[in-house]
Structures are given as structure tokens and as C-alpha cells.
Amino acid sequence: MTSNQIMFAIFSGIIVLFSILTVTTKRILRAAVYLLFVLISTAGLYFMLNYQFLAAVQITLYAGGIVVLIIFSILLTSHISEKFEATEMKKSIFSAIAAISGAILTILTILQYPFVASQAPAKEVNMDLIGKSLLSYNVDGYVLPFEVISILLLAAMIAAIVIAKKQNAK
């Protein structure tokens, strides 16, 4: 086994383990911390694939921004020691069936796809062009959708905090 394969196995194991812990833990703050480990390990996979820009975005935007926002929301709306309610057996069974069905469908789709290695030479990456196209308002620009989504997320976060505070006041 090469060192890349070992690192891939480590990152994959961390992602699978902490993904399961994220959805199965009863403590909400621990779920957010487990999600942080998943997102950082995903960035590690991007670094292994030499996608440094995508890995940096993964760490700064998702691991840094979104998880911190989730943790602040948890701390503003509930107690740290608060636990999730136990799920009914019926819901657990249907969730397991849905997860297994999705996994089987994904695996079958991947196994049936004929992956063919490209013979084309690698293209030169121009970071200046990528940055300008991402920060433009043109066809390939993402500034306007990013701003709209950020306002929507802010409004949803404020509404969630207001609703949670009203329920605690009763």
C-alpha cells in the first residue's frame, strides 16, 4: 500500500465514522463537532487530489463558517447539555431502509458506469481567470447567487432563533 492509499483510507474512515456519529448522537453540540471533523476530512481528500482551491473553500466556508454558525445557533437557542429525543423504532427502520436503498443504488450506479481514462493532456489552471469568473456578475459569476443565499440563510437563522426563544418562554 502506498502512502496515498493509506491517507485515503484514513480520511475515508474518519468521514464514515464521524458521519455516523453525527446522525446518531443524542447531544446536539456533539453532532455539530462531529460534522466539523467530516468537513475537515473532506478537505483532506481535496488536498490529496491537488484541488487546493476547493480544499481551502471547504475549510473556510464549510468547516469555518457553517459549523461556527451552527454552534452559535445551538448556544443561542438551547442548553449545551440538551439531548435529542429518542426516535421511534418505526422511524429508525424506515430510515435504515432508505439509507441502505440509497447506498445500493449508488454502488450499482458506480459499478455499471464505464470509467475511461482520458488521453487528453492536462489543461493549464489560471487562478486569475477562475477568481475573476467566480467574482463576476456575468454568466459564470457566482456573486449574486451567493449574496441572495447569504441573506436567505441569515433570515432563516433569525427566524429559527425567534421561534426557539418563544418556545423556551412558554
Secondary structure as GFF3:
##gff-version 3
##sequence-region A 1 170
A	DSSP	alpha_helix	3	24	.	.	.	ID=ss1
A	DSSP	alpha_helix	28	48	.	.	.	ID=ss2
A	DSSP	alpha_helix	52	57	.	.	.	ID=ss3
A	DSSP	pi_helix	58	66	.	.	.	ID=ss4
A	DSSP	alpha_helix	67	77	.	.	.	ID=ss5
A	DSSP	alpha_helix	89	112	.	.	.	ID=ss6
A	DSSP	alpha_helix	127	134	.	.	.	ID=ss7
A	DSSP	alpha_helix	143	169	.	.	.	ID=ss8
###
